[in-house]
Amino acid sequence: MPPIRRKRMQQRQLGSSPVKVSEIGLGTWGMSGAFWGAADDEESIRVIRRALERGITLIDTAEAYGHGHAEEVVGKALAGSRDKAVIATKVAPNHLEPAAIEAALDGSLKRMQTDYVDVYFVHWPNSDFPIGPTMEMMERLRSSGRIKAVGVSNFSTADMDSARQHGVIDVLQPPYNMLWREVEAETLPYCRKHNIGVMPYSGLAQGLLTGLLSLDTKFVEGDERRTTVLFQPGTYERAVNAVDTLKPIAARYGKTVPQLAIQWLTSRPGVSSPLVGARTVKELEENVESVGWTISDADIAAIDKITAPVWAEIKDKGDMFGFRARQRQEQQAKSA
């Protein structure tokens, strides 16, 4: 087994902002009770508190996660410990008019029992709202001290070019993992060039890279993953087989497949802090063991060979969750 170098959780600068984040962050979408099925709030609170104890300072959420429910859980978990956490949250794409942004932030702050957030994201671009006034409001919020850094999520390089004419983007939040690699061609180089941090989400490919899903897995009611690209017939089976092939590589390090997947993502050039979901303390503890060691160049090449065919099959099938396709359908319905 290759040697494992132990170290404490690193802190990384987030783009050009003054904000520092832990090298992995905790995503709370799975705590919302939406998309992933029901969640246990008390266990979610335990997960967030244990994350802080293990050195994970970055807690990511959004007003859209369970219509604010995830933010409420974050607020309860951080009561009395706000100064130990770096909170990132997002304004929904239907709230991008300046007054609506300010009202949305007010709601988020109230739910999370705080008077500021460290990173405030535009969750999705929306062609119904010009980006100029949106970014100008984000900069006013930064100047007021209510937010410390400005982020955009799911933006293309063209979207970022437009936004940067009206303000500073400190961080991008895109989907990125071993199986979904859209950002590698243009987005990561762009962010490195312009000193924009990268905070990837879905680092475990909606659970595929946990190694716990199989060809016989039954998805419970409320679990919407079967509607997304990686879970479509044919693609899902190919992805599950690829993950099985990754297990011997992880085992050489005394690690699991999700630990391998998170470490792979953490070490990608330009990545600041991958977000990893955990709905139980056990899952959180496993995720923490993904840092403090490195994958050899030979194994990086082997991982690429195993996972590249999955990405080659799906790269022209739209975005990972199908959100852009739904946005286009909604816009077409409005104009009809």
C-alpha positions in Angstrom: 0.0 0.0 0.0 1.4 3.5 -0.9 2.4 5.6 2.2 -0.3 7.8 3.6 0.7 11.3 4.8 -1.4 12.4 7.7 -2.1 16.1 8.2 -4.7 18.4 9.6 -7.5 19.8 7.5 -6.0 22.5 5.3 -7.5 26.0 4.8 -7.5 27.4 1.3 -8.0 31.0 0.1 -11.2 31.4 -1.9 -10.2 33.2 -5.1 -9.5 36.9 -4.6 -11.7 37.2 -1.5 -10.6 37.4 2.1 -12.5 34.2 2.9 -10.7 30.9 3.7 -12.4 27.6 3.5 -11.5 24.0 4.6 -10.2 21.8 1.8 -13.5 20.0 1.7 -16.9 21.4 2.6 -20.2 20.0 3.8 -23.1 20.3 1.3 -26.6 20.4 2.8 -28.9 19.7 -0.1 -29.5 16.2 1.1 -30.6 17.6 4.5 -33.4 19.6 2.9 -35.9 16.7 2.6 -36.3 17.4 -1.1 -34.9 15.6 -4.2 -33.0 13.0 -2.1 -36.0 11.8 -0.1 -36.8 12.4 3.6 -34.1 13.6 6.0 -33.7 13.4 9.7 -33.2 16.9 11.1 -31.7 15.9 14.4 -29.1 13.7 12.6 -28.4 16.5 10.2 -27.7 18.8 13.1 -25.3 16.3 14.6 -23.6 16.0 11.2 -23.0 19.7 10.9 -21.6 20.0 14.5 -19.4 17.0 14.0 -18.1 18.5 10.8 -16.9 21.5 12.7 -15.2 19.3 15.2 -13.3 17.5 12.4 -12.1 20.7 10.8 -14.7 21.2 8.1 -15.5 24.9 8.4 -17.3 25.3 5.1 -21.1 24.7 5.3 -22.9 25.2 2.0 -26.7 25.6 1.6 -29.3 27.5 -0.4 -32.7 29.1 0.0 -34.0 26.7 -2.6 -33.0 23.6 -0.7 -36.4 22.4 0.7 -37.8 26.0 0.4 -35.4 27.2 3.1 -35.6 24.1 5.3 -31.9 23.3 4.9 -31.0 26.8 6.0 -33.1 26.4 9.1 -31.3 23.2 9.9 -27.9 25.0 9.5 -29.1 27.8 11.7 -30.1 25.4 14.5 -26.8 23.5 14.2 -24.6 26.6 14.3 -26.4 28.3 17.2 -23.6 29.3 19.5 -20.9 28.3 17.0 -21.5 30.7 14.1 -17.9 32.1 14.4 -16.5 28.7 13.8 -18.2 28.2 10.4 -17.9 29.6 6.9 -21.4 29.8 5.5 -22.2 29.8 1.8 -25.7 30.1 0.6 -27.5 31.0 -2.7 -30.2 33.2 -4.0 -32.7 31.4 -6.3 -32.8 32.2 -10.0 -36.3 33.7 -9.7 -35.1 36.3 -7.1 -32.4 38.1 -9.2 -34.1 41.5 -9.4 -32.1 43.7 -7.0 -34.9 44.2 -4.4 -35.7 40.5 -4.5 -32.0 39.6 -3.9 -32.0 41.8 -0.8 -35.3 40.3 0.5 -34.0 36.7 -0.2 -30.8 37.4 1.8 -32.9 38.8 4.6 -34.9 35.5 4.6 -31.7 33.4 4.5 -30.1 35.3 7.4 -33.2 35.0 9.5 -33.5 31.2 8.9 -29.8 30.7 9.7 -29.8 33.0 12.8 -26.9 35.2 11.6 -26.3 38.7 10.4 -24.0 37.9 7.5 -23.0 35.1 5.2 -19.4 34.4 4.1 -20.2 33.6 0.4 -23.4 34.5 -1.4 -24.1 32.8 -4.7 -26.3 33.4 -7.7 -27.7 29.8 -7.8 -28.4 29.7 -11.6 -28.2 32.2 -14.4 -31.6 33.4 -15.6 -32.0 35.2 -18.9 -35.2 36.9 -17.7 -33.0 39.1 -15.4 -30.1 41.2 -16.8 -26.9 40.2 -15.0 -25.7 43.8 -14.5 -28.2 44.9 -11.9 -27.9 41.5 -10.2 -24.1 41.8 -9.8 -24.3 45.5 -8.8 -26.7 44.5 -5.9 -24.3 41.7 -4.9 -21.5 44.3 -4.7 -23.6 46.6 -2.6 -24.3 43.7 -0.2 -20.6 43.0 -0.1 -19.8 46.7 0.7 -22.4 46.7 3.5 -20.7 43.7 5.2 -23.7 41.4 4.9 -21.7 39.2 2.6 -18.0 38.7 2.3 -17.6 37.1 -1.1 -19.6 36.8 -4.3 -20.2 33.5 -6.1 -22.0 32.2 -9.1 -23.2 28.7 -9.6 -23.8 26.8 -12.8 -22.4 29.7 -14.9 -20.6 29.1 -18.2 -17.5 31.1 -19.1 -19.6 33.4 -21.2 -22.0 33.9 -18.3 -19.0 34.8 -16.1 -17.6 37.2 -18.7 -20.9 39.1 -18.7 -21.1 39.1 -14.9 -17.5 40.3 -14.4 -18.3 43.5 -16.3 -20.4 44.5 -13.3 -18.6 43.1 -10.3 -16.0 40.7 -9.0 -16.7 36.9 -9.0 -14.7 35.3 -6.2 -15.9 31.7 -6.7 -17.7 29.4 -9.1 -19.8 26.4 -7.9 -20.1 23.8 -10.8 -20.9 20.1 -10.8 -17.7 18.1 -11.1 -16.6 14.6 -10.3 -14.8 11.6 -11.9 -17.8 10.9 -14.1 -19.0 14.4 -14.9 -16.1 16.5 -16.3 -17.7 19.4 -18.2 -15.6 22.0 -16.4 -12.2 20.6 -17.4 -12.2 21.9 -21.0 -12.7 25.6 -20.5 -14.1 26.4 -17.1 -11.2 25.4 -14.8 -8.6 27.1 -17.0 -10.7 30.3 -17.1 -11.1 30.3 -13.3 -7.3 29.8 -12.8 -6.6 32.7 -15.2 -9.0 35.1 -13.4 -8.3 34.0 -9.8 -11.8 32.6 -9.3 -12.1 29.9 -6.7 -13.9 26.6 -7.6 -16.2 25.0 -5.1 -17.5 21.8 -6.9 -20.7 20.1 -6.0 -21.9 16.6 -6.6 -18.4 15.3 -6.0 -19.8 11.8 -5.5 -21.9 11.9 -8.6 -25.3 11.9 -6.7 -24.2 8.9 -4.8 -22.8 6.8 -7.7 -19.3 7.2 -6.4 -20.1 6.0 -2.9 -19.8 2.4 -4.2 -23.1 1.6 -2.4 -25.4 1.6 -5.5 -25.8 -1.5 -7.6 -27.7 -2.8 -10.6 -30.4 -4.0 -8.1 -30.7 -0.8 -6.1 -34.3 0.3 -5.5 -34.9 4.0 -5.2 -37.4 5.2 -2.6 -40.3 7.5 -3.2 -39.1 11.1 -3.4 -35.6 10.2 -4.7 -35.5 12.1 -8.0 -32.0 10.9 -9.1 -33.5 8.5 -11.6 -34.6 11.6 -13.7 -31.0 12.8 -14.1 -28.4 12.0 -16.8 -26.2 9.6 -15.0 -29.1 7.4 -13.8 -30.6 6.8 -17.2 -30.8 3.2 -18.5 -27.5 2.1 -20.0 -25.5 5.0 -18.5 -26.4 4.0 -14.9 -25.2 0.4 -15.5 -22.0 1.6 -17.2 -21.3 3.9 -14.3 -21.9 1.3 -11.6 -19.5 -1.1 -13.4 -16.9 1.7 -13.6 -17.2 2.3 -9.9 -16.7 -1.4 -9.2 -13.5 -1.2 -11.2 -12.3 1.7 -9.0 -12.5 -0.4 -5.8 -9.1 -2.1 -6.1 -7.4 1.3 -6.6 -9.0 2.6 -3.5 -8.1 -0.5 -1.6 -4.4 0.0 -2.4 -4.5 3.1 -0.2 -6.6 1.5 2.5 -9.5 3.7 1.4 -13.0 3.4 0.0 -14.2 4.6 -3.4 -15.8 7.8 -2.1 -12.6 8.7 -0.2 -10.7 8.1 -3.5 -13.2 10.2 -5.4 -13.1 13.1 -3.0 -9.3 13.1 -2.8 -9.1 13.0 -6.6 -11.3 16.1 -6.7 -9.5 17.9 -3.9 -6.2 17.6 -5.8 -7.5 18.8 -9.2 -5.7 22.0 -10.3 -7.8 25.1 -9.6 -10.2 23.4 -7.2 -10.6 25.2 -3.9 -13.0 23.1 -1.8 -15.2 20.3 -3.0 -18.6 20.1 -1.4 -19.6 16.6 -0.1 -23.0 15.7 1.3 -23.4 13.6 4.4 -26.8 12.7 5.9 -25.3 10.7 8.8 -22.4 11.1 11.1 -21.0 7.9 9.8 -20.9 9.3 6.3 -19.3 12.5 7.5 -16.5 10.6 9.3 -15.8 8.6 6.2 -15.6 11.8 4.1 -13.1 13.3 6.5 -10.7 10.4 5.8 -10.5 11.5 2.1 -7.9 14.2 3.0 -4.3 13.8 4.3 -3.0 11.6 1.5 -2.3 11.7 -2.2 -3.1 9.5 -5.3 -0.1 8.5 -7.4 0.2 9.7 -11.0 -0.1 6.2 -12.3 -3.4 5.7 -10.4 -4.7 9.1 -11.7 -4.1 7.8 -15.2 -5.9 4.5 -14.3 -8.9 6.4 -12.9 -9.1 8.4 -16.1 -9.1 5.3 -18.3 -11.9 3.7 -16.2 -14.1 6.8 -16.0 -13.6 8.5 -19.4 -16.0 6.2 -21.3 -18.9 7.2 -19.0 -18.2 10.9 -19.6 -17.7 10.4 -23.3 -21.2 8.9 -23.5 -23.1 11.7 -21.6 -21.1 14.9 -22.3 -23.6 15.9 -25.0 -26.8 15.1 -23.1 -27.3 18.4 -21.3 -26.4 19.4 -17.7 -26.0 16.8 -15.0 -29.4 17.4 -13.3 -31.4 18.5 -16.3 -32.1 21.9 -14.8 -31.1 23.9 -17.9 -33.5 21.8 -20.0 -36.3 22.6 -17.6 -35.4 26.3 -17.6 -35.6 26.3 -21.4 -39.0 24.6 -21.3 -40.3 27.1 -18.8 -39.0 30.1 -20.9 -40.5 28.6 -24.0 -43.9 28.2 -22.2 -43.8 31.9 -21.1 -43.1 33.1 -24.7 -45.7 30.8 -26.3 
